[in-house]
Amino acid sequence: MSLLLDEIALATARLAEAGVESPRADAELIAAHLHGVSRGELHLVPDDEFDPRYWDEIARRAAREPLQHITGLAYFRYLDLEVGPGVFVPRPETEVLTGWVIDKLATLDVAEPVVADLGTGSGAIALAVAQEVPQARVHAVEADPLARQWTERNIARVAAAAPHTAGRVTLHDGDFETALAGLAGAVDLVVSNPPYIPVGSWLPPEVAEYDPATALWGGGADGLDAVRVVQRVARGLLRPGGSVAVEHGARQGPAVYWIFAEERGWRETRNHQDLAGLDRFVTATWPGGLSGVTG
């Protein structure tokens, strides 16, 4: 066995003791990042090229700093995105939501579908849509200036790797409710991974201490005030027959379903599960032409 593999075994044990959820994978990913190889090539690193900084990085992970902050990258569908302090790290669960959005756009008989991504953060959803639906035009909204810096970096990063995305994502500075007022009635699909965690909920250190609070706490006793804002904004943005897709917590499916209830004018409201079989996002259709709806 090589020196690096021996060190990875020791690092795995240390991360497991620290309560890291995936200690072996994280130990290998940190080693691969630091040594400039893939995980499958770790055994090829010569003993004399072992980088002792590896243990500094392992110490950071053992202190529960997010893996993505250590490597500087988050992998999302077919993208590798830059992340760090000040921006929410995209999760695998959101890839399922994004897959639904991409599949839905493929069914539309529209030459250039218009998509609104409310609270874009790193730009993960917006950029995945732009990459995988080349004809789409995506309007991404982000109010937090620190998060918006990461969005800008990722827009440039993805455009350099996939030139067909250049100009397909427009970043808007502002609040959900006002930033896209000029697109009223013109959007084909609204998507959002808004903050939805109820205040007081327990979170692992990687989340509680490193993800921005504005991306976590949704407001209200149930954490769903931001989702309610998305519901109101989507009604104003969508063209007749347009769709909305909104992520939520695993136990919030029934509550979010009723936020997009028929009484508010929505149709075809559905709960969708993530890869673990847990409720993860709700979709609905806005038929348009309705009056007297509230909320």
Sequence and secondary structure as in RCSB ss.txt:
>XXXX:A:sequence
MSLLLDEIALATARLAEAGVESPRADAELIAAHLHGVSRGELHLVPDDEFDPRYWDEIARRAAREPLQHITGLAY
FRYLDLEVGPGVFVPRPETEVLTGWVIDKLATLDVAEPVVADLGTGSGAIALAVAQEVPQARVHAVEADPLARQW
TERNIARVAAAAPHTAGRVTLHDGDFETALAGLAGAVDLVVSNPPYIPVGSWLPPEVAEYDPATALWGGGADGLD
AVRVVQRVARGLLRPGGSVAVEHGARQGPAVYWIFAEERGWRETRNHQDLAGLDRFVTATWPGGLSGVTG
>XXXX:A:secstr
  HHHHHHHHHHHHHHHTT SSHHHHHHHHHHHHHTS GGGGGGS GGG  TTHHHHHHHHHTT  HHHHHSEEE
ETTEEEE  TTS    HHHHHHHHHHHHHHHH   SS EEEEES TTTHHHHHHHHHSTT EEEEEE  HHHHHH
HHHHHHHHHHH GGGTTTEEEEES TTTTTGGGTT EEEEEE    B TT    HHHHTTS GGGTB  STTS H
HHHHHHHHHHHHEEEEEEEEEE  TT HHHHHHHT GGGT EEEEEEE TTS EEEEEEEE     S   
